Amino acid sequence: MDKLKEMGIGERVVVIAAIVLLIDSFLPWYRYSIKIGDLGMGVSYNGWGYPSGFMSMLAILLGIAMGVQIVLNRLGVVEFPEKLGSMTWGRAHTIAGVIAFLLVLIKLISNTDFTAFGIYIGLLSTAALGIGGFLMTRDETAGNTP
């Protein structure tokens, strides 16, 4: 666990955002309800489902992969290369975070009816993934990688 305490601020932001996104993926992103007199009926959809479920599933899986890569790398469980070709891990995380954000944003824009709080938490957490990746890149270029 001491190895996890050595994470830089960017890595911490990515890991926390990935955990929040995973938990949020099971909360309602869309909620439909009908009430007729005293009778009411409703249904909700989380981040894994309708509408445009593929986009949010991909964004959630990207976030999980980002967090898992950082934790496994820090714990030394898996040995990752220093770079992905000519790209640093910070830049890869920035790109993945931006893609995840855009996927959730497109999902939100494509269907703004009956949105629930979960989609907004998802939007914020995917934005945090991109910001964390940017902070990782900044630390890498400054030579402050812990």
Contact map, one row per residue, 1 for C-alpha under 8 A:
11111000000000000000000000000000000000000000000000000000000000000000000000100000000000000000000000000000000000000000000000000000000000000000000000
11111100000000000000000000000000000000000000000000000000000000000000000000000000000000000000000000000000000000000000000000000000000000000000000000
11111110000000000000000000000000000000000000000000000000000000000000000001100000000000000000000000000000000000000000000000000000000000000000000000
11111110000000000000000000000000000000000000000000000000000000000000001001100000000000000000000000000000000000000000000000000000000000000000000000
11111110000000000000000000000000000000000000000000000000000000000000000000000000000000000000000000000000000000000000000000000000000000000000000000
01111111000000000000000000000000000000000000000000000000000000000000000000000000000000000000000000000000000000000000000000000000000000000000000001
00111111111100000000000000000000000000000000000000000000000000000000000001000000000000000000000000000000000000000000000000000000000000000000000001
00000111111100000000000000000000000000000000000000000000000000000000000000000000000000000000000000000000000000000000000000000000000000010010000011
00000011111110000000000000000000000000000000000000000000000000000000000000000000000000000000000000000000000000000000000000000000000100110000000000
00000011111111000000000000000000000000000000000000000000000000000000000000000000000000000000000000000000000000000000000000000000001111110010000000
00000011111111100000000000000000000000000000000000000000000000000000010000000000000000000000000000000000000000000000000000000000000110110000000000
00000011111111110000000000000000000000000000000000000000000000000000000000000000000000000000000000000000000000000000000000000000000100000000000000
00000000111111111000000000000000000000000000000000000000000000000000000000000000000000000000000000000000000000000000000000000001101100000000000000
00000000011111111100000000000000000000000000000000000000000000000110000000000000000000000000000000000000000000000000000000000001111110000000000000
00000000001111111110000000000000000000000000000000000000000000000111011000000000000000000000000000000000000000000000000000000000000000000000000000
00000000000111111111000000000000000000000000000000000000000000000010000000000000000000000000000000000000000000000000000000000000000000000000000000
00000000000011111111100000000000000000000000000000000000000000100000000000000000000000000000000000000000000000000000000000001101100000000000000000
00000000000001111111110000000000000000000000000000000000000000110110000000000000000000000000000000000000000000000000000000001100100000000000000000
00000000000000111111111000000000000000000000000000000000000000010010000000000000000000000000000000000000000000000000000000000000000000000000000000
00000000000000011111111100000000000000000000000000000000000000000000000000000000000000000000000000000000000000000000000000001000000000000000000000
00000000000000001111111110000000000000000000000000000000000100100000000000000000000000000000000000000000000000000000000011001100000000000000000000
00000000000000000111111111000000000000000000000000000000000100110000000000000000000000000000000000000000000000000000000000000000000000000000000000
00000000000000000011111111100000000000000000000000000000000000000000000000000000000000000000000000000000000000000000000000000000000000000000000000
00000000000000000001111111100000000000000000001000000000000000000000000000000000000000000000000000000000000000000000010011000000000000000000000000
00000000000000000000111111110000000000000000011100000000000100000000000000000000000000000000000000000000000000000000010001000000000000000000000000
00000000000000000000011111110000000000000000011100000000000000000000000000000000000000000000000000000000000000000000000000000000000000000000000000
00000000000000000000001111111000000000000000011000000000000000000000000000000000000000000000000000000000000000000000010000000000000000000000000000
00000000000000000000000011111110000000000001111000000000000000000000000000000000000000000000000000000000000000000001111000000000000000000000000000
00000000000000000000000000111110000000000001111000000000000000000000000000000000000000000000000000000000000000000011111100000000000000000000000000
00000000000000000000000000011111000000000001110000000000000000000000000000000000000000000000000000000000000000000111011000000000000000000000000000
00000000000000000000000000011111100000000111100000000000000000000000000000000000000000000000000000000000000000000111000000000000000000000000000000
00000000000000000000000000000111110000000111000000000000000000000000000000000000000000000000000000000000000000000100000000000000000000000000000000
00000000000000000000000000000011111000011110000000000000000000000000000000000000000000000000000000000000000000000000000000000000000000000000000000
00000000000000000000000000000001111100011100000000000000000000000000000000000000000000000000000000000000000000000000000000000000000000000000000000
00000000000000000000000000000000111111111000000000000000000000000000000000000000000000000000000000000000000000000000000000000000000000000000000000
00000000000000000000000000000000011111110000000000000000000000000000000000000000000000000000000000000000000000000000000000000000000000000000000000
00000000000000000000000000000000001111110000000000000000000000000000000000000000000000000000000000000000000000000000000000000000000000000000000000
00000000000000000000000000000000001111110000000000000000000000000000000000000000000000000000000000000000000000000000000000000000000000000000000000
00000000000000000000000000000000001111111000000000000000000000000000000000000000000000000000000000000000000000000000000000000000000000000000000000
00000000000000000000000000000000111111111100000000000000000000000000000000000000000000000000000000000000000000000000000000000000000000000000000000
00000000000000000000000000000000111000111110000000000000000000000000000000000000000000000000000000000000000000000000000000000000000000000000000000
00000000000000000000000000000011110000011111000000000000000000000000000000000000000000000000000000000000000000000000000000000000000000000000000000
00000000000000000000000000000011100000001111100000000000000000000000000000000000000000000000000000000000000000000000000000000000000000000000000000
00000000000000000000000000011111000000000111110000000000000000000000000000000000000000000000000000000000000000000000000000000000000000000000000000
00000000000000000000000000011110000000000011111111000000000000000000000000000000000000000000000000000000000000000000000000000000000000000000000000
00000000000000000000000011111100000000000001111111000000000000000000000000000000000000000000000000000000000000000000010000000000000000000000000000
00000000000000000000000111111000000000000000111111001001100100000000000000000000000000000000000000000000000000000000011000000000000000000000000000
00000000000000000000000011000000000000000000111111001101100000000000000000000000000000000000000000000000000000000000000000000000000000000000000000
00000000000000000000000000000000000000000000111111111101100000000000000000000000000000000000000000000000000000000000000000000000000000000000000000
00000000000000000000000000000000000000000000111111111000000000000000000000000000000000000000000000000000000000000000000000000000000000000000000000
00000000000000000000000000000000000000000000000011111000000000000000000000000000000000000000000000000000001000100000000000000000000000000000000000
00000000000000000000000000000000000000000000000011111111000000000000000000000000000000000000000000000000001000000000000000000000000000000000000000
00000000000000000000000000000000000000000000001111111111100000000000000000000000000000000000000000000000000000000000000000000000000000000000000000
00000000000000000000000000000000000000000000000110011111110000000000000000000000000000000000000000000000000000000000000000000000000000000000000000
00000000000000000000000000000000000000000000000000011111111000000000000000000000000000000000000000000011001000000000000000000000000000000000000000
00000000000000000000000000000000000000000000001110011111111100000000000000000000000000000000000000010011001000000000000000000000000000000000000000
00000000000000000000000000000000000000000000001110001111111110000000000000000000000000000000000000000000000000000000000000000000000000000000000000
00000000000000000000000000000000000000000000000000000111111111000000000000000000000000000000000000010010000000000000000000000000000000000000000000
00000000000000000000000000000000000000000000000000000011111111100000000000000000000000000000000000111011000000000000000000000100000000000000000000
00000000000000000000110010000000000000000000001000000001111111110000000000000000000000000000000000010000000000000000000000000000000000000000000000
00000000000000000000000000000000000000000000000000000000111111111000000000000000000000000000000000000000000000000000000000000000000000000000000000
00000000000000000000000000000000000000000000000000000000011111111100000000000000000000000000000110010000000000000000000000000000000000000000000000
00000000000000001100110000000000000000000000000000000000001111111110000000000000000000000000000110010000000000000000000000000100100000000000000000
00000000000000000110010000000000000000000000000000000000000111111111000000000000000000000000000000000000000000000000000000000000000000000000000000
00000000000000000000000000000000000000000000000000000000000011111111100000000000000000000000000000000000000000000000000000000000000000000000000000
00000000000001100100000000000000000000000000000000000000000001111111110000000000000000000000100100000000000000000000000000000000000000000000000000
00000000000001110110000000000000000000000000000000000000000000111111111000000000000000000000000000000000000000000000000000000000000000000000000000
00000000000000100000000000000000000000000000000000000000000000011111111100000000000000000000000000000000000000000000000000000000000000000000000000
00000000000000000000000000000000000000000000000000000000000000001111111110000000000000000000000000000000000000000000000000000000000000000000000000
00000000001000100000000000000000000000000000000000000000000000000111111111000000000000000000000000000000000000000000000000000000000000000000000000
00010000000000100000000000000000000000000000000000000000000000000011111111100000000000000000000000000000000000000000000000000000000000000000000000
00000000000000000000000000000000000000000000000000000000000000000001111111111100000000000000000000000000000000000000000000000000000000000000000000
00000000000000000000000000000000000000000000000000000000000000000000111111111111000000000000000000000000000000000000000000000000000000000000000000
00110010000000000000000000000000000000000000000000000000000000000000011111111000000000000000000000000000000000000000000000000000000000000000000000
10110000000000000000000000000000000000000000000000000000000000000000001111111100000000000000000000000000000000000000000000000000000000000000000000
00000000000000000000000000000000000000000000000000000000000000000000000111111110000000000000000000000000000000000000000000000000000000000000000000
00000000000000000000000000000000000000000000000000000000000000000000000111111110000000000000000000000000000000000000000000000000000000000000000000
00000000000000000000000000000000000000000000000000000000000000000000000110111111000000000000000000000000000000000000000000000000000000000000000000
00000000000000000000000000000000000000000000000000000000000000000000000010011111100000000000000000000000000000000000000000000000000000000000000000
00000000000000000000000000000000000000000000000000000000000000000000000010000111110000000000000000000000000000000000000000000000000000000000000000
00000000000000000000000000000000000000000000000000000000000000000000000000000011111100000000000000000000000000000000000000000000000000000000000000
00000000000000000000000000000000000000000000000000000000000000000000000000000001111100011000000000000000000000000000000000000000000000000000000000
00000000000000000000000000000000000000000000000000000000000000000000000000000000111111111000000000000000000000000000000000000000000000000000000000
00000000000000000000000000000000000000000000000000000000000000000000000000000000111111111001000000000000000000000000000000000000000000000000000000
00000000000000000000000000000000000000000000000000000000000000000000000000000000001111100000000000000000000000000000000000000000000000000000000000
00000000000000000000000000000000000000000000000000000000000000000000000000000000001111110000000000000000000000000000000000000000000000000000000000
00000000000000000000000000000000000000000000000000000000000000000000000000000000001111111011000000000000000000000000000000000000000000000000000000
00000000000000000000000000000000000000000000000000000000000000000000000000000000011101111111000000000000000000000000000000000000000000001000000000
00000000000000000000000000000000000000000000000000000000000000000000000000000000011100111111100000000000000000000000000000000000000000011000000000
00000000000000000000000000000000000000000000000000000000000000000000000000000000000000011111110000000000000000000000000000000000000011111101000000
00000000000000000000000000000000000000000000000000000000000000000000000000000000000000111111111000000000000000000000000000000000000011011000000000
00000000000000000000000000000000000000000000000000000000000000000000000000000000000100111111111100000000000000000000000000000000000010000000000000
00000000000000000000000000000000000000000000000000000000000000000100000000000000000000001111111110000000000000000000000000000000110111000000000000
00000000000000000000000000000000000000000000000000000000000000000000000000000000000000000111111111000000000000000000000000000000111111001000000000
00000000000000000000000000000000000000000000000000000000000000000000000000000000000000000011111111100000000000000000000000000000010010000000000000
00000000000000000000000000000000000000000000000000000000000001100100000000000000000000000001111111110000000000000000000000000000110000000000000000
00000000000000000000000000000000000000000000000000000000000001100000000000000000000000000000111111111000000000000000000000000111111010000000000000
00000000000000000000000000000000000000000000000000000000000000000000000000000000000000000000011111111100000000000000000000000110110000000000000000
00000000000000000000000000000000000000000000000000000000001000000000000000000000000000000000001111111110000000000000000000000000000000000000000000
00000000000000000000000000000000000000000000000000000001011101100000000000000000000000000000000111111111000000000000000000000100000000000000000000
00000000000000000000000000000000000000000000000000000000001000000000000000000000000000000000000011111111100000000000000000100110010000000000000000
00000000000000000000000000000000000000000000000000000000000000000000000000000000000000000000000001111111110000000000000000000000000000000000000000
00000000000000000000000000000000000000000000000000000011011000000000000000000000000000000000000000111111111000000000000000000000000000000000000000
00000000000000000000000000000000000000000000000000000011001000000000000000000000000000000000000000011111111100000000001001100100000000000000000000
00000000000000000000000000000000000000000000000000000000000000000000000000000000000000000000000000001111111110000000000000100000000000000000000000
00000000000000000000000000000000000000000000000000000000000000000000000000000000000000000000000000000111111111000000000000000000000000000000000000
00000000000000000000000000000000000000000000000000110011000000000000000000000000000000000000000000000011111111100000000000000000000000000000000000
00000000000000000000000000000000000000000000000000000000000000000000000000000000000000000000000000000001111111110010001000000000000000000000000000
00000000000000000000000000000000000000000000000000000000000000000000000000000000000000000000000000000000111111110000000000000000000000000000000000
00000000000000000000000000000000000000000000000000000000000000000000000000000000000000000000000000000000011111110000000000000000000000000000000000
00000000000000000000000000000000000000000000000000100000000000000000000000000000000000000000000000000000001111111000000000000000000000000000000000
00000000000000000000000000000000000000000000000000000000000000000000000000000000000000000000000000000000000111111110000000000000000000000000000000
00000000000000000000000000000000000000000000000000000000000000000000000000000000000000000000000000000000000000111110000000000000000000000000000000
00000000000000000000000000000111000000000000000000000000000000000000000000000000000000000000000000000000000000011111000000000000000000000000000000
00000000000000000000000000001110000000000000000000000000000000000000000000000000000000000000000000000000000100011111101000000000000000000000000000
00000000000000000000000000011110000000000000000000000000000000000000000000000000000000000000000000000000000000000111111100000000000000000000000000
00000000000000000000000000011000000000000000000000000000000000000000000000000000000000000000000000000000000000000011111110000000000000000000000000
00000000000000000000000110111100000000000000011000000000000000000000000000000000000000000000000000000000000000000001111111000000000000000000000000
00000000000000000000000000011100000000000000001000000000000000000000000000000000000000000000000000000001000100000011111111100000000000000000000000
00000000000000000000000000001000000000000000000000000000000000000000000000000000000000000000000000000000000000000001111111110000000000000000000000
00000000000000000000100100000000000000000000000000000000000000000000000000000000000000000000000000000000000000000000111111111000000000000000000000
00000000000000000000100110000000000000000000000000000000000000000000000000000000000000000000000000000001000000000000011111111100000000000000000000
00000000000000000000000000000000000000000000000000000000000000000000000000000000000000000000000000001001100000000000001111111110000000000000000000
00000000000000000000000000000000000000000000000000000000000000000000000000000000000000000000000000000000000000000000000111111111000000000000000000
00000000000000001101100000000000000000000000000000000000000000000000000000000000000000000000000000000000000000000000000011111111100000000000000000
00000000000000001100100000000000000000000000000000000000001000100000000000000000000000000000000011011001000000000000000001111111110000000000000000
00000000000000000000000000000000000000000000000000000000000000000000000000000000000000000000000011001000000000000000000000111111111000000000000000
00000000000011001000000000000000000000000000000000000000000000000000000000000000000000000000000010000000000000000000000000011111111100000000000000
00000000000011001100000000000000000000000000000000000000000000100000000000000000000000000000110111000000000000000000000000001111111110000000000000
00000000000001000000000000000000000000000000000000000000000000000000000000000000000000000000111111001000000000000000000000000111111111000000000000
00000000010011000000000000000000000000000000000000000000000000000000000000000000000000000000010010000000000000000000000000000011111111100000000000
00000000111111000000000000000000000000000000000000000000000000000000000000000000000000000000110000000000000000000000000000000001111111110000000000
00000000011001000000000000000000000000000000000000000000000000000000000000000000000000000111111010000000000000000000000000000000111111111000000000
00000000010000000000000000000000000000000000000000000000000000000000000000000000000000000110110000000000000000000000000000000000011111111100000000
00000000111000000000000000000000000000000000000000000000000000000000000000000000000000000100000000000000000000000000000000000000001111111110000000
00000001111000000000000000000000000000000000000000000000000000000000000000000000000000001110000000000000000000000000000000000000000111111111000010
00000000000000000000000000000000000000000000000000000000000000000000000000000000000000011110010000000000000000000000000000000000000011111111100000
00000000000000000000000000000000000000000000000000000000000000000000000000000000000000000100000000000000000000000000000000000000000001111111110000
00000001010000000000000000000000000000000000000000000000000000000000000000000000000000000000000000000000000000000000000000000000000000111111111110
00000000000000000000000000000000000000000000000000000000000000000000000000000000000000000100000000000000000000000000000000000000000000011111111110
00000000000000000000000000000000000000000000000000000000000000000000000000000000000000000000000000000000000000000000000000000000000000001111111100
00000000000000000000000000000000000000000000000000000000000000000000000000000000000000000000000000000000000000000000000000000000000000000111111100
00000000000000000000000000000000000000000000000000000000000000000000000000000000000000000000000000000000000000000000000000000000000000000011111110
00000000000000000000000000000000000000000000000000000000000000000000000000000000000000000000000000000000000000000000000000000000000000000011111111
00000001000000000000000000000000000000000000000000000000000000000000000000000000000000000000000000000000000000000000000000000000000000010011001111
00000111000000000000000000000000000000000000000000000000000000000000000000000000000000000000000000000000000000000000000000000000000000000000000111
